[in-house]
Amino acid sequence: MSTTRAARIAGGLLAAGVLLGGCSFSSENVSCSGTSCTATLSTDDAKAEVLGQTLTFGGIEDGRASLSVGGASVSCAEGEKVNAGPLELSCSGVTEDSVELTARLG
């Protein structure tokens, strides 16, 4: 087996482990365990990688956070759940300039 093929197989197994919940990590604004991540996005941290998807924060208007995942744009208020692309987002906190949410693969 070539080194390149072995690396591809290892990379595929690692990706499968992440998708199947065999992973936990955290960064400054994202913390994940299994197939669920919590994130706090603000005007300072407008993007985060969550469960293999780029989650973008567009701001707050009338108490609703504007978010996008892939080509799907949604908004949510505190306590709401919405679907955005492959993710289900639960907005647990919305302030003047940030949103705290939990993301799960939908």
C-alpha positions as CSV (number, residue, x, y, z in Angstrom):
1,M,0.0,0.0,0.0
2,S,1.4,3.4,-0.9
3,T,2.0,6.1,1.7
4,T,-0.4,8.4,0.0
5,R,-3.2,5.7,0.0
6,A,-2.5,4.9,3.7
7,A,-2.8,8.6,4.5
8,R,-6.1,8.9,2.7
9,I,-7.5,5.9,4.5
10,A,-6.3,7.2,7.9
11,G,-7.8,10.7,7.1
12,G,-11.1,9.0,6.1
13,L,-11.2,7.1,9.3
14,L,-10.5,10.2,11.3
15,A,-13.3,12.1,9.5
16,A,-15.7,9.2,10.2
17,G,-14.8,9.3,13.9
18,V,-15.6,12.9,14.0
19,L,-19.0,12.4,12.3
20,L,-19.9,9.4,14.4
21,G,-19.3,11.2,17.7
22,G,-15.8,10.0,18.6
23,C,-14.5,13.4,19.0
24,S,-14.5,16.2,21.5
25,F,-12.6,19.5,21.3
26,S,-12.8,23.1,22.2
27,S,-11.4,26.4,21.0
28,E,-11.9,30.0,22.1
29,N,-15.6,30.2,21.0
30,V,-16.6,26.5,20.2
31,S,-16.7,23.4,22.4
32,C,-17.8,20.1,20.9
33,S,-18.5,16.6,22.3
34,G,-19.8,13.9,20.1
35,T,-22.3,15.2,17.6
36,S,-23.1,18.4,19.5
37,C,-21.3,21.7,19.8
38,T,-21.9,24.9,21.7
39,A,-20.6,28.2,20.3
40,T,-20.7,31.8,21.2
41,L,-20.4,34.1,18.1
42,S,-20.1,37.8,18.2
43,T,-19.1,40.7,16.0
44,D,-15.5,39.9,17.0
45,D,-15.8,36.1,16.1
46,A,-18.2,36.1,13.2
47,K,-17.3,32.6,11.9
48,A,-16.7,29.2,13.4
49,E,-16.2,25.7,12.2
50,V,-18.9,23.5,13.7
51,L,-19.3,19.8,12.9
52,G,-17.6,20.2,9.6
53,Q,-19.6,23.2,8.6
54,T,-18.8,26.9,8.5
55,L,-21.3,28.8,10.8
56,T,-21.4,32.5,10.1
57,F,-22.9,35.1,12.4
58,G,-24.5,38.1,10.6
59,G,-25.6,40.2,13.6
60,I,-28.6,40.9,15.8
61,E,-31.7,42.7,14.7
62,D,-34.9,43.0,16.8
63,G,-33.6,40.3,19.3
64,R,-33.0,37.8,16.5
65,A,-29.5,36.5,15.5
66,S,-28.8,36.1,11.8
67,L,-26.9,33.0,11.0
68,S,-25.9,31.0,7.9
69,V,-24.5,27.6,7.3
70,G,-23.5,26.8,3.7
71,G,-26.2,28.3,1.5
72,A,-28.9,28.4,4.2
73,S,-29.6,31.6,6.1
74,V,-31.8,31.6,9.2
75,S,-32.5,33.8,12.2
76,C,-33.4,32.8,15.7
77,A,-34.4,34.4,19.0
78,E,-33.5,33.2,22.4
79,G,-35.1,29.8,23.1
80,E,-35.8,29.0,19.4
81,K,-34.6,26.0,17.4
82,V,-34.0,26.3,13.6
83,N,-32.6,24.2,10.9
84,A,-29.7,25.6,8.8
85,G,-28.4,23.3,6.2
86,P,-27.3,20.0,7.9
87,L,-27.4,21.6,11.3
88,E,-30.1,22.1,13.9
89,L,-29.4,25.2,15.9
90,S,-30.7,26.0,19.4
91,C,-30.3,29.6,20.3
92,S,-29.9,29.8,24.1
93,G,-28.7,33.3,24.5
94,V,-29.1,36.4,22.3
95,T,-27.6,39.8,23.4
96,E,-27.0,43.1,21.5
97,D,-23.9,41.8,19.7
98,S,-23.6,38.0,20.3
99,V,-25.4,34.7,20.2
100,E,-24.8,31.5,22.2
101,L,-26.1,28.4,20.6
102,T,-25.9,24.6,20.4
103,A,-25.5,22.9,17.0
104,R,-26.3,19.3,16.3
105,L,-26.3,17.4,13.0
106,G,-29.9,17.4,11.8
